[in-house]
Amino acid sequence: MRSLRILTCDGIRCAAAVLLGFSACSRAADWTQWRGPLHNNVAPEGEQAATKWSASQNVRWKAQVPGRGHSTPVIAGDLIVLTTADERSQAQGFVAYRRSTGEQLWLAGISQGGFPKIHVKNTHASSTPAWADGLFFATFCHHGQIEAAAVTAQGKVRWKKNIGPFSPRAYEYGYGASPTVYGDTLIVTAECDTSSWMKALDVKTGRVLWQQRRPQSLNWASPIVAELGGREQLVISGGHMIAAYDPASGQPLWTARCLTMATCGTCVWDDGIVVASGGFPDAETAAVAADGSGRVLWSNRVKCYEQSMLCHDGHVYALADSGVAYCWDVRSGREMWKKRLAGPVSASPLLVGDTIYASNEKGTTFVFQASPQRFRLIARNQLGQESFASPVVADGVLYLRVAEGRRSRRQEWLYAIAE
C-alpha cells in the first residue's frame, strides 16, 4: 500500500495532470457531494446501473485506495475524489482517480498528527468531500479542531482553515458529519458535549460568512438543503429534534421536538414532510411537517442510526441497523412491508430509477425494487469483506468503496461496476 506519510502530489503525476488538462467541470450526471446532486441519494432521472456483480463480474476497473476512510466518492468531470487517512503516520488528505480507468492521479495532504480517539468502526476520513466552483472541499478532525480545506482539480491546496473546536468528552467516537454546498458557501457542522456549531464558509477563501449555535450534545448528522414549502431549507436532525434554518443566513426557521439525542444519518423529505432516524440513547424514526408548525406526524422504534434513508413517490425506504428493510407511507407512517436481509448496516441506500442499492458492513449489497406493494429482491452481491461507504452512480457506472483483509492485511479498493 502506498504510504500516506507525506500525502502530497507525486511530482510526475501532478505535472501530467496539469499538462493533460484534467478538470472538474461539472456535468449533469456527476455526483458532487454527500447525498448526490439532488441532495437525497437519488440518481438523476434516466440514470441506470448494473444490478449484478462480483469481484470478477461486471468490473470495469478496480483501484487501490491508500489508508482508511468511510467517505463516499465524489465525481466531477474527469475526476473521482475521496478523503483518506493513514492511522500510523496520522496523515489526512484527498486522493484522486481518473474516472475512465481508475488510475490514481494525485494525493493532496492536508494535515498530520493530532488524531483523536475514535470508535473502532469510525475512521479519521469519514466525511464525504464536496465539489463546487472548480474546487474539492473536505473537513477533517485533528488536534481538537475541525479543519476545512479546498484543493484544485490538480491536487493543489487552495486554502485550509481551522474553523471550530470538536473535542467530545463523554463518548470519544470521532467526527463524521459531511459538509454540504449551497451556492457559494460550504456549510459545516460539528456537534458534541463541549461545543456545537454550524458555519457557512466562502468556497473561494474559507472565510466564515455566518454561524449558528447547535444543541451542545453528541450528534453526528450532516446538514442538507431541501426544497420545502416553496423555499430552500437547511435541515438537520439531532439533539431531540429536527430543525430547519435559512441556508443563506443561518437563521432558524422551525424546530420539531422528536427523535433522540444522537443521530448520524441525513434528513430525507417528500411532499412537505421531513423524516429522520436516530439511535442513542433511544431508537426512533420520526416524520414532521416542514411548514413551521412543529407537528410530529408519526414515529416508530426502528433504528437507522448511522445510515440515512430514502424517500420516493410518497414512501420511505430504509435498511435498519439490524438488516431489516422497511417501507412506510410518508404521510401516515403505515408499514407497507418489512423484510429481514442482513446487518449490521452503516452505508446509506441509493435509488437509481425504481431500484434501491443497500449495502451492509460485510460487503453485501442488496438490490431490490422501490415499490410499496411488496418487497422484491433483484440481486444480492458480494464485494470485499467490509463496506461502510455509500454507493454512488454516474453515467451508468456504480462506484463502491470496500475493504478486503483484516488488521495489517486490510486493503481498501474503489470499484467501478458496469455491465
VEXDREN-112320 format. One record per residue: residue in three letters; x negated, y, z negated of N, C-alpha, C, CB in turn. Coordinates in steps of 0.1 Angstrom, whole numbers, plus 5000, padded with zeros to 4 digits. Glycine has a CB too. Layout:
ALAXYZXYZXYZXYZ ...
***
This chain:
MET499149885000500050005000499150125000501050004988 ARG499550225009498750345009498850424996499150425021 SER497850464991497850544978498450674979496450554972 LEU499150714969499750854968498850944959501150844963 ARG497650894956496850974947496651114951495550904945 ILE496451134964496351264969497651324975495251264981 LEU498351234982499651274987499651404995500651284976 THR498751415004498751525013498751475028497451615011 CYS498951575037498951535051497651465055499151655060 ASP497651355062496551295068496151395079496851145073 GLY494951445080494551545089494851515103493151575088 ILE494551385108494751355122496151345125494051225125 ARG496951275116498351265119499151395118499051165109 CYS498751485109499351605108499151695120498951685095 ALA497851695125497551775137498251715149496051765139 ALA498351585149499151525161500551565160498951375160 ALA501151575148502551615147502751755153503051605133 VAL501851845150501951975154501751985170500852065148 LEU500751915175500551915189501651855197499251845193 LEU502251745192503351685199504751755196503451535194 GLY504751855188505951935186507051865178506451975199 PHE506651785169507751715161508551825154507151615150 SER509851825155510651925150511851865141511252015161 ALA512451955135513651915127514852005131513451935112 CYS515052005144516252085150517451995148516052125165 SER518352045140519451965136520351925147520252035125 ARG520951805148521851765158523151715150521351645167 ALA524251705158525451675151525451545144526551675162 ALA524651445149524651315143523551305132524351215154 ASP522851405128521851405118522451385104520951525118 TRP521651335095522051315081521251405072521951165076 THR521651525069520851635065520751655050521251755071 GLN521451575042521351595027522051475020521951725023 TRP522051475007522751384999524251395003522551404984 ARG524851275006526251265010526551305024527151345001 GLY525451335032525551355046526051485051526451255051 PRO526251505064526651635070528051675066526551625085 LEU528951585062530251625058530451625043531351525063 HIS529351605035529251605021530051505014529751745016 ASN530551395021531351295014530951155017532751315019 ASN529751135023529251005026530150935037529150915014 VAL530751015045531550965057530751015069532951025056 ALA530550915078529850945091530751035100529450815098 PRO530151115108530951195117531751115126530051285125 GLU532851165131533751095140533051035152534951175144 GLY533350915156532650855168531450775164532350955178 GLU530950795152529750715148530050565147529150775135 GLN529050485150529150345149527950285143529350275163 ALA527950165138526850095132526949945132526650145117 ALA525849875132525949725132526549685119524449665133 THR527249565119527849515107527149395102529249485110 LYS526249335110525449215105523949235107525949095113 TRP523149195098521749205099521049115088521249355097 SER519749095090518849035081517449085083518948875082 ALA516449025077515149065079514649035093514148995069 SER515348945100514948915114516048935124514548765114 GLN517148985120518349015129518649165129519548925125 ASN518749215141519249355144518349455137520649375139 VAL517049425136516049525130515349595141515049445121 ARG515549725143514949795153513449825149515649935156 TRP513249865136511849875131511949875116511150005136 LYS510849845110510649855095509349925092510749715088 ALA509450015082508250095079507950085064508450245083 GLN506650065061506250055047506450195040504850015046 VAL506950195028507150325020506150315009508650335015 PRO505250415008504350414997505050464984503150515000 GLY504550404973505150444960506550394957505250594959 ARG507250454949508550414945509550524944508450334931 GLY510850504948511850604947513150554951511450724956 HIS514250624947515550584950516250684959516450564937 SER515550774964516150884972516650824986515150994975 THR517750874991518350835003517550905015519850865004 PRO517350835026516750905037517551025042516550805049 VAL516851135046517351245053516851255067517051385045 ILE517751275076517451265091517751405097518151155098 ALA516751465104516851585111515951585123516551705102 GLY516551595135515851595147515051465149514851715147 ASP513651485150512851365153512351295140511651415160 LEU512751355128512151305116513151245106511551425109 ILE512551145099513251085087512351115075513550935089 VAL512951175065512151215053512651155040512051375052 LEU511751115032512151055019511251125008511850905018 THR511751114996510751154985510251024979511551244974 THR509151034973508550914967507550954956507850824977 ALA507150854947506250884936505450764933507050924923 ASP504150794930503250694926503050704911501850714933 GLU503550594904503550604889502150584883504450494884 ARG501250524890499950514885499150644885499150404893 SER499250714896498550844897499450964893497950864911 GLN500650934890501651034887501751144897501351094873 ALA501851104910501951194921503351184927500951164932 GLN503851304931505251314937505151384950506251374927 GLY505951354960505951424972506951374982504651434978 PHE506751414995507551375006506751285015508051505014 VAL507551195022506951115033507851115045506650965028 ALA507251135057508051155069507651045079507751295075 TYR508651005087508550905097509150945110509250775093 ARG508550895121509150915134510450845135508050885146 ARG511450905139512750845139512850735149513850955143 SER512250735160512450635171511650505168511950695184 THR510550515161509650405159509350365145508350425166 GLY509550455135509250425122507850455118509550285119 GLU507050515128505650545125505550655114504950595138 GLN504750635104504550735093503750845099503850675081 LEU504350965098503651085104502851165094504751175110 TRP503451185082502651265072503251235058502751415075 LEU502351275048502651275034502451415029501751175026 ALA503351475021503151605016503251605001504251705022 GLY502151624994502051614980502651744974500651594975 ILE503351724963503951844956503451854942505551824956 SER503351754934502851764921502051644916504051784911 GLN501351654905500551544900500551564885499151534906 GLY500851454877500751454863502051494856499651544858 GLY502151474843503251524835504551444837503551664839 PHE504451314841505651234843506251204829505251094849 PRO507551224828508251194815508651054814509551284815 LYS509051014802509550874800510950864807509750844785 ILE511150754814512450734821513050594819512250764836 HIS514250584823514950454822514250354832516450464825 VAL514250224828513550124837514150124851513649994830 LYS515350154852516050154866515850284873517450124864 ASN515350384867515250514874513850524880515450634864 THR513550624888512250654893511950794892512150604908 HIS510750834895510350974895510551044909508850984891 ALA511350974917511751034930513050984934510650994941 SER514051004925515450954927516351064934516050914914 SER515851184934516651294940516551294955516351434934 THR517651294962517551294977517251434982518951244983 PRO516351444992515951574998517151635006514751565006 ALA516951745011517951815020517151895031518851915011 TRP517851925041517251995052518152115056517151905065 ALA517552235058518152355063517152445068519052415052 ASP517552525079516752625084515252585087516652745074 GLY515152465092513852415096512952365085513152515103 LEU513452355073512752315061513352195054512552425051 PHE512552105048513052005040512752045025512251865043 PHE513752015017513752055003513851934994514852165000 ALA513351944982513451834972513251894958512551714975 THR513751824948513551854934512851744927514851894927 PHE511851774918511051674911511051724896509651664917 CYS510951624888510851654873509451614869511851574865 HIS508751704862507451674856507151784846506251664867 HIS506251754836505851854826507051924819504951954832 GLY508251854818509351904812510152014820509051964799 GLN509852024833510452114842510952054854509352224845 ILE511852124861512352084874511652174884513852094875 GLU510952114893510252194904511052164917508752154905 ALA511352274924511952274937510852304947513152364939 ALA510852234959509852254969510452254983508652154968 ALA509752324992510152325006508952295015510752465010 VAL509152205025508052175034508552185048507452035032 THR507652215057508052225072508152095078506952315079 ALA508552095091508651965098507251905101509351995112 GLN506151975099504851925100504251885087503952025107 GLY504951895076504551855063503751955055503651735064 LYS503852085060503152195053504052255042502652305063 VAL503552265030504352325019504552465021503652295005 ARG505852505023506152645025506252725011507552655032 TRP506952655002506952714988507352604978508052834987 LYS506952624966507352544955507352624942506352414953 LYS508452594934508652684922509252594910509552794925 ASN508752624898509352564886510552654884508352564874 ILE511752584883512952674883513752654870513852634894 GLY513352564861514052554848513652424841515552554851 PRO513952424827513552314819514452194821513552354805 PHE513852074818514551954817513751854808514851884831 SER514251844796513451764786514451704776512451854778 PRO515151594780516151534771515451474759516851424779 ARG516251464748515651404736516351274732515851504724 ALA517751284732518451164727518251044736519951194727 TYR518351064749518150954759517150994770519450904765 GLU515950944769514950984779515050894791513550974773 TYR516050924799516350834811515850894824517850814812 GLY515351024823514751084835515751164843514250974844 TYR515351214854516151304863516651234875515251424867 GLY517751284881518251214893519251294901518951094889 ALA519651414897520551494905519951544918521051614897 SER520651534929520151584942520651724945520651484953 PRO519851804951520351934955521251934967519152024958 THR522052044968522952054980522752184986524452034975 VAL522852194999522652315007524052385009521952285020 TYR524052515007525252595010524752725017526052624997 GLY525052735030524552845037523052865037525152975032 ASP522552975031521152995030520652965016520753135034 THR521352885008521052864995520852714992522052914985 LEU520052674983519852544978520352534963518352494979 ILE521352464961521952454947521452334940523552454948 VAL520952364928520252264920520752264906518652294919 THR520952144900521352134886520452044878522752074885 ALA520352074865519651994855520352004842518152044854 GLU520851884837521651884825521151784815523151854829 CYS520951824803520651734792520951794778519051704792 ASP520551734768520951784754520151894749520951664745 THR519151944756518352054752518552184760516852024752 SER518952164773519352274782520052224794518052354786 SER521052304799521752264810522052384819523152194806 TRP521752374832521952484840522252444855520652574840 MET522752544863522852524877522452654884524352494881 LYS521552644894521052754900521052744915519552784896 ALA521152864922521152874937519852944941522352944943 LEU519052874950517852934954517852974969516652824952 ASP517153084972517053124986516253014993516353264987 VAL516752965004515952855011514652905017516852795022 LYS514553025020513353075026512153105016513553205033 THR512553135003511553174994511553104980511653324991 GLY512753034977512852964965513353064954511552904961 ARG513553184957513953284947515353254941513953424953 VAL515553264928516853234922517853344926516753214907 LEU518953314932519953414936521153414926520553374950 TRP521453304920522453314909522253184900523953314914 GLN522653194888522553084878523753084869521253094870 GLN524052954865525252934857524952834846526452894865 ARG525452854834525252754823526152634826525552824810 ARG525752524821526552404821526552344807525952294832 PRO527552254804527652194791526252134786528752094790 GLN525852164775524552114770524651974765523952204759 SER524651884774524851734771524251654783526351694769 LEU524051524780523451444790524351424802523151304784 ASN523851444814524551434826523651424838525651544828 TRP523951344848523051334860523851354873522451194860 ALA524951414873525751424885525151534894527251464882 SER525351514907524951614917526051704921524351534930 PRO525851824923526851924928527151904943526452064925 ILE528351934947528651924962529652034965529151784965 VAL529652074977530552184982531652114990529852294990 ALA532952134987534052084994535052184998534851974984 GLU535752165009536852255013538152205006537052245029 LEU538552284997539752254988540652374987539252204975 GLY541952354989542852464987542552584996542852504973 GLY542052565008541852675017540552755014542952765017 ARG539752705005538452775002537352674999538652874991 GLU536152715000534952634996534752634981533652675003 GLN534652514975534452504961533352414958535752444954 LEU532452454948531352374944531852284932530152464940 VAL531952154934532552074923531451984917533651984929 ILE531651954904530751864897531451804885529451944893 SER531051684882531651614870530651604859532151474874 GLY531151574847530351554835530651654824528851574839 GLY530251614812530551704801532051704797530151844803 HIS532651584799534051564796534951654805534351594781 MET534551674817535351754826534951734841535351894822 ILE535851784850535551814864535651964865536451734874 ALA534652024871534652174872534352214886533652234862 ALA534852334889534652394902534152534901535952394911 TYR533252574910532552704910532652764924531152694905 ASP532552894925532352964937530952934942532653114936 PRO530652874953529352844957528552964961529352744968 ALA529153074964528453194968527953274956529453284976 SER528653264945528253344933527953264921529353444930 GLY528453144920528253054908529353084898526953084902 GLN530353174901531353194891532353084890532153324895 PRO532753044877533652934875535052964882533852914860 LEU535652864887536952864893537952794885536952804907 TRP537752674881538652604872537952484865539852554880 THR538552434855538052324847539252224844537352364835 ALA539052094846539951994842539351904832540451914854 ARG539951894820539351814809539651674812539851864795 CYS538651594813538851444816537451374816539551424830 LEU537451254819536251174820535551164807535351234831 THR534251134808533451104796532251214796532850964796 MET531251194788530251294787529251284799529351274774 ALA528751164802527751144812528351084825526651064807 THR528051144836528351094849527051104858529551164856 CYS527051014868525851024877526351044892525050894876 GLY527550994895528051004908528451144912529150914910 THR528751164925529151294930530651284933528451324943 CYS531351394930532851404932533151374947533351544928 VAL534351314948534951294961536351364961535051144965 TRP536951384973538151454974538951414986537851604974 ASP540251444985541251424996542551484992541351264999 ASP543151555002544451615000544551704988545451495000 GLY543551784985543651874974543351814961544851944974 ILE542851694961542651614948541151584947543451484947 VAL540551604936539151564933539151444924538351684927 VAL538251344927538151224920536651204916538651104928 ALA536451154903535151134898535151014888534451254892 SER534050964885533950854875532750874867533850714883 GLY532750814854531650824845531450694837531850944836 GLY530450694829530150564822529650574808529250494830 PHE529350694803528850694789529350814781527250704789 PRO529850794769529850674762531050584766529950694747 ASP532050634774533150564778533250544793534450634773 ALA533950444798534150424812535450484816534050274816 GLU535450574826536750634831536550684845537150744822 THR537550664853537750724866538950814866537850614878 ALA538850934871539951024870540151114882539751124858 ALA541351154885541751234896542351364891542651164906 VAL541951484896542551604891542951694903541551684883 ALA543951774901544351874911543351984912545851934908 ALA543052024925541952124927542652264929541152094939 ASP543852284923544552404925544352504914545952384927 GLY543452474905543152564893544052534881543352704898 SER544952444882545852414871545252334860547152344876 GLY544152264863543552174854544352044851543452244841 ARG545252014860546151894858545351764862547351904867 VAL545351674852544851534855545951454860544151474841 LEU545851404872546851334879546951184875546751344894 TRP545751124873545750984868544350954864546250894879 SER544250844856542950794852543050644849542350874839 ASN541850584849541750434846540450414839541950344858 ARG540250284836538950254828537950184837539350164817 VAL537950214850536950154858535650234858537450144873 LYS534550174858533250234856532450234869532450164845 CYS532350354875531450374886530450474881532250424900 TYR529450434874528550524867527550594875527850444856 GLU526650514881525550574889525950604903524350484889 GLN526850524909527250544923528450634924527550404929 SER528550694936529750774940530750684947529350894949 MET531950744949533050664956533250724970534350674947 LEU534350674976534750724989536250764989534450625000 CYS536550864997537950894999538250885014538351034994 HIS539350825018539650805032541150785034538850685038 ASP541750875042543250855046544050835034543350745055 GLY543950915023544850915012544550805002546150895017 HIS543350745003542950634993541550654989543150505000 VAL541250604977539950604971539350464971539950654956 TYR538150444976537450314976536250324967537150274991 ALA536050214960534950214950534350074948535350274937 LEU533050064946532449944942531949974928531349894952 ALA532549914918532249944904530949884900533349894894 ASP530449924888529149874883529149714882528849924869 SER530349664879530449514878530449444891531749484870 GLY530549514902530549454915531949424920529749324915 VAL532949484913534349464918534749584927535349454906 ALA535249554939535649654948537149694945535549614963 TYR537449824946538849874943539249964954538849944930 CYS540649964956541250064964542450124956541750004978 TRP542450254955543550324948544250424957543050394935 ASP545550454955546150564961545650694954547750554960 VAL545250794962544650904957545550994949543950994968 ARG546850994952547851084945548351024933548951114955 SER548550894933549150824921548250744913550350744926 GLY547050704919546150614912546650464913546050654898 ARG547650434920548150294921547150214927549450294928 GLU546850094921545850004926546449924938545449904915 MET545849944949546249874961545749734962545949954974 TRP544449714958543849584957542549594950543649524971 LYS542049484945540749474940540149334943540749494924 LYS538849334945538149214949536749204943538049204965 ARG536549094936535249074930534149034940535248964919 LEU533149114941532049084950530849044942531649214959 ALA529849134940528749104931528049234927527749004938 GLY527649244915526849354910525549314905527649424898 PRO524849404897525149544894525049634906524349594883 VAL525549754905525649854916525049984912527049864921 SER524250044920523750184918523950264931522250174914 ALA523850204943523950274955525350314958523350194967 SER525550424966526950464969527350414982526950624969 PRO528650374984529150324997529150425008530450264995 LEU529050385020529050465032530250425041527750455040 LEU530950525046532050495055531650535070533350575051 VAL531750435079531550455093532750415100530250375098 GLY533550505106534750475112535750425102534650365123 ASP536250305103537050245092536350135085538350195098 THR535050135085534250035079533350085068533349965090 ILE533350015056532650055044531449965043533550045032 TYR530250025040529049955037528649985022527850005047 ALA528649885014528349905000527349804995529649884992 SER526249854990525049774986525049754971523749834991 ASN524549644966524249624952522749634949524949494946 GLU522449624936521049634933520149524937520849654918 LYS520749414941519949294945519749284960520749164941 GLY520049394967519749404982520849344991518549324985 THR522049314985523149264992524049384996523949154984 THR524349385009525249495014526549425019524649575026 PHE527649465013528949415017529649505027529949395004 VAL530049455038530649535048532149495049530049515062 PHE533049585046534449555045535349665051534949525031 GLN536549635054537449735061538049835051538549655068 ALA538049955055538750065047540150065050538050205050 SER540949975044542349965046543049935032542649845055 PRO544150015029544849985017545649865017545650105013 GLN545849805028546749685029546249565022547049655044 ARG544949535024544349425018542849435019544849285024 PHE542149355011540649355013540249255024539949314999 ARG539449305033538949215044537449235045539749255057 LEU536749125042535349125043534849105057534649025033 ILE534049185062533549175076532249095076533349315083 ALA531349135067530049065066529349085052529049125077 ARG528448995049527649005037526248985041528148895026 ASN525449095040524049095045523049105034523849205055 GLN521949035035520849045025519549095031520548905019 LEU519049195024517749255029516949295017518049385038 GLY515749235015514949265004515549204991514749415002 GLN514949244980515449194967515949304958514249124960 GLU515849424962516249534954516749654963515149584945 SER517849714959518449824967519149914958519449764978 PHE518550034957519150144949519550264957518150184938 ALA518850284968519150404977520350374985517950424986 SER521150474987522450454995522150445010523350574992 PRO522850365017522650355032523150485039523350235038 VAL522450515050522850625058522950585073521950755057 VAL523550665082523650625096523450755104525050565099 ALA522850735116522750845125522550785139521550935122 ASP523250835149523150785163523250635164521950845169 GLY524150575157524350435158523350345151524350395172 VAL522350405143521350335136521650345121519950385140 LEU521650235114521750235100520450225093522650115095 TYR520150315083518850315076519050265062518250455077 LEU518150175058518250115045516850115038518749975045 ARG516850165026515550165018515650055008515350305011 VAL514849955009514949845000513549804995515549715007 ALA513449714985512149674980512049524980511949724965 GLU510849474981510549324980509449304970510149274994 GLY509549194963508549154953508749224940507149204958 ARG507949184930508149234916506749284911508649124907 ARG506849374902505749434895504649474904505149334885 SER503449424903502349464911502449434926501049414906 ARG503349334929503549294943504749364949503749144943 ARG505449454942506549524947506149624958507249604936 GLN506949614969506749704980508049754986505949634991 GLU508149884988509349934994509249945009509650074988 TRP510349925016510449935030511650025035510549795037 LEU511550085046512550155052512950085065512250305055 TYR514150035066514649955078515550045087515349825073 ALA515350025100516350085109517049965115515550165120 ILE518349965113519249855117520149895129520049805105 ALA520049815140520949845151521049725159520349965160 GLU522249705166522449595174521749605187523949575177 
***
